[in-house]
Amino acid sequence: FSVLRSAILSSYLLGERLNLLGKLGCMLSLVGSTVMVIHAPEDEEVTTLDEMCSKLKEPGFLAYAAILLAVCLLLIFYLAPRYGQSNILIYLTICSVIGAFSVSSVKGLGIAIKGFFAGQPVLQHPLTWILVITLVASITTQINYLNKSLDIFNTSLVFPIYYVLFTTIVITTSIILFKEWVTMTVVDIIGTVCGFLTIILGVFLLHAFKDMDVSLGNLPQVLQSGQQAPVTRDDKNILIEVDNSSITPEDKPKVFMTYT
């Protein structure tokens, strides 16, 4: 509901315009999210911090985390100072890439909290504090750049685009870290992909046509009644109109205008 909520609240509370296509984009994002939830993969059972630690130490995830960290540093120190004020994707990509670390940290801390109430010595485990530090650093960075993006760009655009980027990173992280897609059926894979494409289509409608004044009241007459909408032209631009194909261009009347 984050896309729908942010678009509606920004329209009513911040005075940001949400046209008919934007509302349609919100509904498509909601439908796509529902389809993704229905076909979501099963969560792999990881019950202890030792199992989580072994997952984090796998070469595939370490390489993936190194790539994300390099991309994030490139965006923060090179691209953001130069293009962050004009390109909405810069700040939101930083938030989304950092989101991979925050999601992994939340997953591990959830295991640690359950282990704490079960009487396990999770406070003595070094991974617990590593996850806490990573979560605080990633959330702080996300909030910082998300607020910068909200200060510059339209709220009804920021949250949908951020949602798509963040969801993409989270799905990729789940595939690499927890291998949740291994047991999925073909139907669930197709449903998840179709749901995600529906979300992207909804976000495209929100972003591409945000400046158009489109509503049910001013839809073109050809869409409302099926008739050709009348064309209004200025009289000074219409000197003569000949609708006779039998007259050759040389025989058509000529009009001469004198300017003083």
LINSUL-V586251 format. One line per field, one symbol per residue. ss: DSSP state (A for helix, B for strand, O for the rest). A space follows every 50 residues. Layout:
BEGIN
ss->???
END
This chain:
BEGIN
ss->OAAAAAAAAAAAAOOOOOOAAAAAAAAAAAAAAAAAAAOOOOOOOOOOAA AAAAAAOOAAAAAAAAAAAAAAAAAAAAAAAAAOOOOAAAAAAAAAAAAA AAAAAAAAAAAAAAAAAOOOOAAAOAAAAAAAAAAAAAAAAAAAAAAAAA AAOOAAAAAAAAAAAAAAAAAAAAAAAOOOOOOOOAAAAAAAAAAAAAAA AAAAAAAAOOOOOOOAAAOOAAAAOOOOOOOOOOAAAOOOOOOOOOOOOO OOOOOOOOOO
END
